[in-house]
Amino acid sequence: MGYSVEITSMDQEAMFDVQCIRPILDDFVARFSLEVSSDTDEFLSSVEFNILRLGPRRVLIQSSLRDEYQIEYRAASCNSDPKNLSVVNVSDLYLGIQLAGTDALEVLAHAVPLNLHEFAIGDSTLTAVFSIAGIVTRTAEESYSLYIDRSYFDYVWYRLHVCGLKNLSDHG
């Protein structure tokens, strides 16, 4: 008997990898996400985005692919220190997989070496997913997103489905 989990591929998203030293990164995130001018109001009302904190010196800005240009333009206009801040469009690098259901955590536990019970909604981290570098995000109470390098997507997709068919009680 398998787990109660739905594993679906996600639409491709616009993603920007932002890295630098902490004070500059914090300033960038604040300028990117706060309303500071009339053009910012217009930007925020028309574009939905998430900022995933991956560490003290790194964030990932994520949005719909249709908003890629607006995100890129906004990131460039908020870059107060281009010599010490890196904003790279990685939209073509990652593909996403959504795990949702009462057993999503159990299936994901087969894939990542983390204690995901401690993850709060909105938490993200870089980790190994079946020994492949990836990003895990908790999106809701019983829902997680994985972002995997597109060249490994089919492999991770297959392995997650195999894990979803298993049940720990089947291992005797």
Backbone hydrogen bonds in HBPLUS format (Angstrom, degrees):
<---DONOR---> <-ACCEPTOR-->    atom                        ^
c    i                          cat <-CA-CA->   ^        H-A-AA   ^      H-
h    n   atom  resd res      DA  || num        DHA   H-A  angle D-A-AA Bond
n    s   type  num  typ     dist DA aas  dist angle  dist       angle   num
A0003-TYR N   A0164-GLY O   2.92 MM 161  5.36 157.0  1.97 148.7 156.4     1
A0103-ASP N   A0004-SER O   2.99 MM  99  5.17 160.0  2.03 152.5 146.1     2
A0006-GLU N   A0100-ALA O   2.69 MM  94  5.22 163.5  1.71 159.0 165.1     3
A0100-ALA N   A0006-GLU O   2.99 MM  94  5.22 157.4  2.04 144.2 151.5     4
A0008-THR N   A0098-GLN O   2.96 MM  90  5.25 161.7  1.99 150.7 156.5     5
A0098-GLN N   A0008-THR O   2.77 MM  90  5.25 167.8  1.78 164.9 167.4     6
A0010-MET N   A0096-GLY O   2.90 MM  86  5.00 163.8  1.92 134.4 131.6     7
A0014-ALA N   A0063-SER O   2.83 MM  49  5.19 151.1  1.91 142.9 149.3     8
A0063-SER N   A0014-ALA O   2.92 MM  49  5.19 150.9  2.01 148.4 153.3     9
A0090-VAL N   A0015-MET O   2.81 MM  75  5.42 153.4  1.88 144.1 152.2    10
A0016-PHE N   A0061-ILE O   2.85 MM  45  5.03 150.1  1.94 142.2 151.3    11
A0061-ILE N   A0016-PHE O   2.88 MM  45  5.03 162.6  1.91 145.8 149.4    12
A0017-ASP N   A0088-VAL O   2.81 MM  71  5.18 152.7  1.88 160.3 156.8    13
A0088-VAL N   A0017-ASP O   2.90 MM  71  5.18 167.3  1.92 147.2 150.8    14
A0018-VAL N   A0059-VAL O   2.89 MM  41  5.26 175.6  1.90 164.0 162.5    15
A0059-VAL N   A0018-VAL O   2.92 MM  41  5.26 156.8  1.98 149.4 156.9    16
A0019-GLN N   A0086-SER O   2.90 MM  67  5.17 154.8  1.96 144.7 153.2    17
A0086-SER N   A0019-GLN O   2.82 MM  67  5.17 173.7  1.82 165.7 166.8    18
A0020-CYS N   A0057-ARG O   3.13 MM  37  5.42 150.8  2.22 140.9 147.9    19
A0025-LEU N   A0021-ILE O   3.04 MM   4  6.15 160.0  2.08 154.8 160.7    20
A0026-ASP N   A0022-ARG O   2.84 MM   4  6.01 169.8  1.85 169.9 170.6    21
A0027-ASP N   A0023-PRO O   3.08 MM   4  6.21 154.7  2.15 139.2 146.1    22
A0028-PHE N   A0024-ILE O   2.85 MM   4  6.08 156.6  1.90 148.9 155.7    23
A0029-VAL N   A0025-LEU O   2.90 MM   4  6.15 168.8  1.91 159.0 160.6    24
A0030-ALA N   A0026-ASP O   3.01 MM   4  6.16 160.8  2.04 145.3 150.8    25
A0031-ARG N   A0027-ASP O   2.89 MM   4  6.07 163.9  1.92 151.9 156.3    26
A0032-PHE N   A0028-PHE O   2.77 MM   4  5.91 151.7  1.85 152.1 160.9    27
A0033-SER N   A0029-VAL O   2.97 MM   4  6.01 154.7  2.03 147.4 153.1    28
A0034-LEU N   A0030-ALA O   2.93 MM   4  5.69 144.4  2.06 147.7 154.1    29
A0040-THR N   A0037-SER O   3.12 MM   3  5.17 126.9  2.42  96.3 110.3    30
A0041-ASP N   A0037-SER O   3.17 MM   4  6.59 152.8  2.24 149.9 156.5    31
A0042-GLU N   A0038-SER O   3.29 MM   4  6.62 159.2  2.34 145.6 149.8    32
A0043-PHE N   A0039-ASP O   3.01 MM   4  6.22 155.6  2.07 141.2 148.0    33
A0044-LEU N   A0040-THR O   2.82 MM   4  6.05 171.5  1.83 163.6 164.1    34
A0045-SER N   A0041-ASP O   3.01 MM   4  6.13 148.1  2.11 146.5 154.8    35
A0046-SER N   A0043-PHE O   3.19 MM   3  5.49 140.0  2.36 103.2 113.9    36
A0047-VAL N   A0043-PHE O   3.07 MM   4  6.06 133.8  2.29 153.9 165.4    37
A0050-ASN N   A0062-GLN O   2.75 MM  12  5.10 155.6  1.80 148.4 156.9    38
A0062-GLN N   A0050-ASN O   2.85 MM  12  5.10 165.5  1.87 153.0 157.3    39
A0052-LEU N   A0060-LEU O   2.79 MM   8  5.02 171.5  1.80 156.3 155.1    40
A0060-LEU N   A0052-LEU O   2.83 MM   8  5.02 151.5  1.91 140.9 150.6    41
A0054-LEU N   A0058-ARG O   2.98 MM   4  5.43 153.8  2.05 137.9 144.2    42
A0058-ARG N   A0055-GLY O   3.44 MM   3  5.20 169.9  2.46 100.5 103.4    43
A0067-ASP N   A0064-SER O   2.98 MM   3  5.50 154.4  2.04 113.3 121.2    44
A0068-GLU N   A0065-LEU O   3.15 MM   3  5.18 163.6  2.18 112.9 113.2    45
A0071-ILE N   A0067-ASP O   2.96 MM   4  6.18 161.4  2.00 161.4 167.1    46
A0072-GLU N   A0068-GLU O   2.93 MM   4  6.13 165.2  1.96 153.0 157.4    47
A0073-TYR N   A0069-TYR O   2.85 MM   4  6.05 160.9  1.89 153.4 158.7    48
A0074-ARG N   A0070-GLN O   2.89 MM   4  6.01 161.7  1.93 145.9 151.3    49
A0075-ALA N   A0071-ILE O   2.82 MM   4  6.01 160.1  1.86 152.7 158.4    50
A0076-ALA N   A0072-GLU O   3.04 MM   4  6.23 158.4  2.09 146.1 151.4    51
A0077-SER N   A0073-TYR O   3.02 MM   4  6.28 154.3  2.08 147.3 154.4    52
A0078-CYS N   A0074-ARG O   3.03 MM   4  6.21 132.2  2.26 143.4 155.6    53
A0078-CYS N   A0075-ALA O   3.28 MM   3  5.20 135.4  2.49  93.4 105.3    54
A0079-ASN N   A0076-ALA O   3.37 MM   3  5.24 159.4  2.41  98.6 104.5    55
A0084-ASN N   A0081-ASP O   3.01 MM   3  5.65 143.4  2.15 119.3 128.4    56
A0085-LEU N   A0081-ASP O   3.02 MM   4  5.89 115.2  2.45 151.9 167.9    57
A0093-LEU N   A0090-VAL O   2.95 MM   3  5.25 157.2  2.00 112.7 120.2    58
A0150-ARG N   A0093-LEU O   2.86 MM  57  5.93 159.7  1.90 165.2 164.6    59
A0095-LEU N   A0148-ILE O   2.90 MM  53  5.51 153.1  1.97 151.4 158.6    60
A0148-ILE N   A0095-LEU O   2.93 MM  53  5.51 164.8  1.96 162.2 161.0    61
A0097-ILE N   A0146-LEU O   2.85 MM  49  5.10 149.7  1.94 145.3 153.1    62
A0146-LEU N   A0097-ILE O   2.80 MM  49  5.10 156.3  1.85 150.2 158.2    63
A0099-LEU N   A0144-TYR O   2.82 MM  45  5.21 168.3  1.83 158.3 161.5    64
A0144-TYR N   A0099-LEU O   2.82 MM  45  5.21 158.0  1.87 152.4 160.1    65
A0101-GLY N   A0142-GLU O   2.90 MM  41  5.42 152.0  1.98 156.2 163.9    66
A0104-ALA N   A0101-GLY O   3.16 MM   3  5.26 170.5  2.17 114.4 114.6    67
A0107-VAL N   A0103-ASP O   3.08 MM   4  6.40 160.7  2.12 159.5 164.0    68
A0108-LEU N   A0104-ALA O   2.96 MM   4  6.11 165.8  1.98 152.1 156.5    69
A0109-ALA N   A0105-LEU O   2.92 MM   4  6.06 139.0  2.09 141.3 152.3    70
A0110-HIS N   A0107-VAL O   3.10 MM   3  5.59 149.9  2.20 110.2 118.3    71
A0111-ALA N   A0108-LEU O   2.86 MM   3  5.14 143.1  2.00 107.4 118.9    72
A0112-VAL N   A0108-LEU O   3.08 MM   4  6.32 150.8  2.17 163.3 171.5    73
A0130-PHE N   A0111-ALA O   2.79 MM  19  4.99 163.2  1.82 148.2 144.6    74
A0118-GLU N   A0115-ASN O   3.37 MM   3  6.23 165.8  2.39 119.4 121.9    75
A0119-PHE N   A0116-LEU O   3.09 MM   3  5.09 159.8  2.14 103.4 109.8    76
A0123-ASP N   A0120-ALA O   2.97 MM   3  5.48 165.6  1.99 137.8 139.4    77
A0122-GLY N   A0138-ARG O   2.69 MM  16  5.44 170.0  1.70 154.7 158.4    78
A0138-ARG N   A0123-ASP O   3.02 MM  15  5.71 157.0  2.07 158.5 165.9    79
A0125-THR N   A0136-VAL O   3.00 MM  11  5.58 141.8  2.15 148.9 160.1    80
A0136-VAL N   A0125-THR O   2.98 MM  11  5.58 161.1  2.01 160.2 165.0    81
A0127-THR N   A0134-GLY O   2.93 MM   7  5.57 163.0  1.96 149.6 153.1    82
A0134-GLY N   A0127-THR O   2.84 MM   7  5.57 148.0  1.94 167.8 177.2    83
A0129-VAL N   A0132-ILE O   2.64 MM   3  5.00 161.9  1.67 141.4 147.2    84
A0132-ILE N   A0129-VAL O   3.04 MM   3  5.00 149.8  2.13 100.7 110.1    85
A0135-ILE N   A0147-TYR O   3.00 MM  12  5.02 150.4  2.09 137.5 146.4    86
A0147-TYR N   A0135-ILE O   2.86 MM  12  5.02 150.2  1.95 143.6 150.7    87
A0137-THR N   A0145-SER O   2.90 MM   8  5.12 153.9  1.97 150.9 155.8    88
A0145-SER N   A0137-THR O   2.78 MM   8  5.12 160.0  1.81 151.2 158.0    89
A0139-THR N   A0143-SER O   2.93 MM   4  5.48 142.4  2.07 129.3 139.7    90
A0140-ALA N   A0143-SER O   3.33 MM   3  4.86 155.1  2.39 132.4 127.0    91
A0143-SER N   A0140-ALA O   3.37 MM   3  4.86 165.2  2.39 107.7 103.4    92
A0152-TYR N   A0149-ASP O   2.88 MM   3  5.68 160.5  1.92 129.2 135.0    93
A0153-PHE N   A0150-ARG O   3.32 MM   3  5.02 162.4  2.35  98.7 103.8    94
A0156-VAL N   A0152-TYR O   3.06 MM   4  6.31 170.1  2.07 164.8 166.8    95
A0157-TRP N   A0153-PHE O   2.81 MM   4  5.91 164.9  1.83 159.3 164.4    96
A0158-TYR N   A0154-ASP O   2.95 MM   4  6.08 164.3  1.98 147.3 151.0    97
A0159-ARG N   A0155-TYR O   2.99 MM   4  6.23 169.4  2.01 153.2 156.1    98
A0160-LEU N   A0156-VAL O   2.90 MM   4  6.04 160.9  1.94 154.3 158.9    99
A0161-HIS N   A0157-TRP O   3.13 MM   4  6.36 158.3  2.18 146.9 152.7   100
A0162-VAL N   A0158-TYR O   2.97 MM   4  6.28 154.3  2.04 153.4 161.0   101
A0163-CYS N   A0159-ARG O   2.95 MM   4  6.18 161.4  1.98 149.2 154.2   102
A0164-GLY N   A0160-LEU O   2.83 MM   4  6.05 145.0  1.95 144.2 154.7   103
A0165-LEU N   A0162-VAL O   3.14 MM   3  5.28 142.5  2.29  99.9 110.5   104
A0166-LYS N   A0163-CYS O   3.18 MM   3  5.24 140.3  2.35  98.6 109.5   105
A0170-ASP N   A0167-ASN O   2.76 MM   3  5.39 157.7  1.81 123.3 131.0   106
A0171-HIS N   A0168-LEU O   3.20 MM   3  5.69 167.5  2.22 113.9 117.8   107
